[in-house]
Amino acid sequence: MEDIMENKAIFTSVVRVKGNNKYKVVPVRSSEEVDKSLWIEISKVLSRIYVSVPIKLGSIICKNVLNTGIDIISSRNIDKA
């Protein structure tokens, strides 16, 4: 019998950045574990997003992604350059 928790994990990806010549993307992660069956759809949502600098560690990049109640948050600080 398959354990339900095996199908969930923290989702990680990158989102494109506007306004910084050194960094073109910022690493992001989900605020909670996400069902792996949603990862492709979340990736499609994030592929359409650009974020402007400055970006602070822990900033919400996408709130309530796919109405899951889970936020996508920044994993890095990026300042204006």
BELSUL-V43254 format. One record per helix or strand. SS is the DSSP state (alpha for helix, beta for strand). FROM is the first residue (numbers start at 1). TO is the last residue. If there is no record, write none. Layout:
SS/FROM/TO + SS/FROM/TO
This chain:
alpha/4/7 + beta/8/18 + beta/25/35 + alpha/36/47 + beta/50/52 + beta/55/55 + beta/60/62 + alpha/65/67 + beta/72/74 + beta/78/78
